Amino acid sequence: LRASHYARAAESMQRAAQVAPTSSLAVDARYWEAVALARHGQTGKARTAMEAFLRRHPGSPRLGEVSTMLGWMLVESQEWSGAERLFRSAENDRAPSVRDSARKGLELVARVQARTKP
């Protein structure tokens, strides 16, 4: 991943999660798999991996990070209500950078929704 070999990184992370699917290593591997897919430009696969991560690991400390990453993907595809839901779930995250990203996402969604109201 650090060497920008995103496809290989995603495959490696997927294998790691399969080896020990209920371990804490699997949680991290699934997170990094989603990140690698996103960085590789495989938006559809990254989105699927992030959605699965949110379903599988609702108590993960990385929940806010994944929510904001996925929220921004939904912004790109103009899925405003889904993006808003994800940003709201991350707006009180423990990490300042995640909270900031979520709040910026919420501000953008609010501006777009205000423009589209009759």
BELTA-V228249 format. One record per residue. N is the residue number from 0. RES is the residue in one small letter. SS is DSSP state (2 for helix, 1 for strand, 0 for the rest). PHI is phi in radians with two decimals (999 if undefined). PSI is psi in radians with two decimals (999 if undefined). Layout:
N/RES/SS/PHI/PSI
N/RES/SS/PHI/PSI
This chain:
0/l/0/999/-0.80
1/r/0/-1.10/-0.50
2/a/0/-1.55/0.16
3/s/0/1.15/0.46
4/h/0/-1.67/1.24
5/y/2/-1.16/-0.71
6/a/2/-1.10/-0.79
7/r/2/-1.14/-0.69
8/a/2/-1.08/-0.78
9/a/2/-1.08/-0.76
10/e/2/-1.10/-0.75
11/s/2/-1.10/-0.74
12/m/2/-1.17/-0.66
13/q/2/-1.10/-0.76
14/r/2/-1.11/-0.73
15/a/2/-1.07/-0.71
16/a/2/-1.19/-0.56
17/q/2/-1.28/-0.54
18/v/2/-1.16/-0.74
19/a/0/-2.37/1.27
20/p/0/-1.09/-0.36
21/t/0/-1.84/0.10
22/s/0/-1.50/2.88
23/s/2/-1.16/-0.48
24/l/2/-1.06/-0.67
25/a/2/-1.12/-0.65
26/v/2/-1.08/-0.86
27/d/2/-1.11/-0.72
28/a/2/-1.09/-0.72
29/r/2/-1.15/-0.66
30/y/2/-1.07/-0.91
31/w/2/-1.20/-0.50
32/e/2/-1.08/-0.81
33/a/2/-1.09/-0.74
34/v/2/-1.09/-0.80
35/a/2/-1.09/-0.74
36/l/2/-1.09/-0.73
37/a/2/-1.11/-0.78
38/r/2/-1.17/-0.48
39/h/0/-1.38/-0.12
40/g/0/1.50/0.20
41/q/0/-1.61/1.24
42/t/2/-1.02/-0.77
43/g/2/-1.07/-0.81
44/k/2/-1.19/-0.66
45/a/2/-1.12/-0.76
46/r/2/-1.07/-0.79
47/t/2/-1.07/-0.75
48/a/2/-1.12/-0.69
49/m/2/-1.21/-0.73
50/e/2/-1.08/-0.73
51/a/2/-1.13/-0.70
52/f/2/-1.05/-0.81
53/l/2/-1.09/-0.65
54/r/2/-1.24/-0.77
55/r/2/-1.32/-0.57
56/h/0/-2.25/1.05
57/p/0/-1.14/-0.29
58/g/0/-1.78/0.16
59/s/0/-1.20/2.47
60/p/0/-1.10/-0.30
61/r/0/-1.59/0.10
62/l/2/-0.98/-0.79
63/g/2/-1.12/-0.71
64/e/2/-1.07/-0.82
65/v/2/-1.15/-0.70
66/s/2/-1.06/-0.76
67/t/2/-1.23/-0.70
68/m/2/-1.04/-0.82
69/l/2/-1.18/-0.65
70/g/2/-1.00/-0.77
71/w/2/-1.17/-0.57
72/m/2/-1.12/-0.69
73/l/2/-1.20/-0.58
74/v/2/-1.04/-0.79
75/e/2/-1.01/-0.61
76/s/0/-1.69/0.21
77/q/0/1.02/0.66
78/e/0/-1.72/1.34
79/w/2/-1.12/-0.77
80/s/2/-1.18/-0.69
81/g/2/-1.14/-0.72
82/a/2/-1.10/-0.77
83/e/2/-1.05/-0.78
84/r/2/-1.03/-0.77
85/l/2/-1.19/-0.74
86/f/2/-1.12/-0.69
87/r/2/-1.07/-0.67
88/s/2/-1.21/-0.29
89/a/2/-1.90/-0.05
90/e/0/-1.19/-0.26
91/n/0/-2.01/0.43
92/d/0/-1.04/2.75
93/r/0/-1.20/-0.43
94/a/0/-1.60/2.18
95/p/2/-0.99/-0.67
96/s/2/-1.15/-0.63
97/v/2/-1.21/-0.80
98/r/2/-1.02/-0.75
99/d/2/-1.10/-0.77
100/s/2/-1.11/-0.73
101/a/2/-1.11/-0.75
102/r/2/-1.15/-0.69
103/k/2/-1.10/-0.70
104/g/2/-1.10/-0.75
105/l/2/-1.11/-0.68
106/e/2/-1.10/-0.76
107/l/2/-1.10/-0.82
108/v/2/-1.04/-0.75
109/a/2/-1.08/-0.73
110/r/2/-1.11/-0.77
111/v/2/-1.13/-0.77
112/q/2/-1.16/-0.61
113/a/2/-1.14/-0.63
114/r/2/-1.25/-0.49
115/t/2/-1.62/-0.08
116/k/0/-1.34/2.47
117/p/0/-1.20/999
